[in-house]
Every structure is written in C-alpha cells, then in structure tokens.
Amino acid sequence: LYETHVACGGKVVDFHGWLLPVQYSGILEEHAHTRSHVSLFDCSHMGEFIITGRSGIEALDRLVCLDVANLAVGRCRYGAILNEAGGIIDDVIALRLDDDTVYLVTNAGTLDVVGALIANSVPGARNVSDDTAKIDVQGPGARATLLAAGIADAGELRYFSVCRTTWGGADIVVTRAGYTGELGYELFVPPDRAAWAWKTLSALP
C-alpha cells in the first residue's frame, strides 16, 4: 500500500523496515474521527502464520500462554508467545478457522524471532506474512462500512470472532477485533487486492 499512502498524502515513516503512514491530516483529528466515525489502518507489517493438523496445533499450544487446542471454531483468543524460560517474546492472537486450522497473528518487531521459533517447533507451520495484507476498519461506523462495501458476513460476527469469506473476487479472513476501544474489524487480504480494498473502503461515506 506504499504507493497508495504516498498518493493520498500520508506521512510515511520507517517502522521495523516497513514504510507506513504515521498520520494523514493529524493524530488528534484522526483519533477523534476514529472514536466518532470510522477509520482505516494499514497493519500489513504484522506477521501471520497458518498451523494445520493436530500435531501442529498441539505444538503451538506448548509455545503460547493461551488455550489453542480447545479454541472453538470461529473464535479468536489473545495471549503471548513464550521463550524457554516462560518469558514473553510477543503478544499474539490465535484465530480458529476450522477444526484443523489455526491462524496466528503476531507483530513486526519480533517477527524474525517468532518465525524462527515457530519454524523450529511447530511441524507444518507456514509463514504467510509476505502473502498477506492487513487492513483494519475501526470506529462506531465500522460495521456499516463493511456492509456497504459488500462484506455481508461482517454483520454476523460477535466480538473476538472470525470468519472466512470472499470479497472482490478474493478469499479473505475477517475478525471482529481491534485496539481502539471502539467497534472494529480486521481484514486479511491478498497483497494484490490491498490497494483495491483500501480505495474501495476509503470511497465510502
């Protein structure tokens, strides 16, 4: 989304090797807009992993301080990934996509460490960070925005729930989650649809 942010006048900064917009019109104005209306956040710098199979999910369960093995399908759970001494490496969110699949979301700053730990400890885990763009829609108007954009499944999601759906001809993952204190959703989309998704959502009132 770099070219999109530059074209829209975003103030781009380096964030752990990613060129991301720290603001557009101003932090205070954007904060107030998020709390009263709806805002978009480019979180494509975050890491994503797909873990499949019982052995992989059980191995992941031993790395995190959250119950992954018993996480219900369609639900999300927040926790942390730990080192051998039980210390926190990073906070993570596990998404249970189906009986056999967990989608794990982590942060950019520790992605190399987390990626190596998962690769060495979780059989069959796939790092899909480079194949995923993450766009978050946050604010009281978030649900209405996604429904207007044609993501009908968003209207059915409970807090900290997840679903797979299609949008704009692409398979995406949608969670009802966030970090703003307001209603929010997170969209995980293919990189080649990211600019289209951003422009489509930005064009809505």
Number of C-alpha atoms within 10 A of each C-alpha: 20 15 10 14 19 14 9 10 13 18 15 16 13 10 13 13 10 14 15 22 19 15 17 15 10 11 11 10 11 17 15 13 15 23 17 13 17 23 22 19 16 21 17 24 22 19 26 27 20 20 24 21 14 14 14 21 22 18 18 24 17 16 19 22 17 19 15 25 17 12 18 15 17 18 20 23 17 17 16 18 23 18 14 7 6 11 10 14 15 19 16 20 21 24 27 25 22 16 15 14 17 25 20 22 18 22 19 20 15 15 19 12 12 20 19 12 15 22 15 11 15 21 18 16 22 16 18 14 20 13 14 23 26 23 22 24 25 28 25 19 19 24 23 17 22 19 13 13 16 13 17 16 15 23 13 12 19 13 15 18 22 26 20 17 15 15 16 13 8 11 12 18 19 23 24 26 24 17 10 12 12 18 20 25 26 21 24 21 22 17 16 13 16 21 16 14 19 18 11 12 18 12 8 11 10
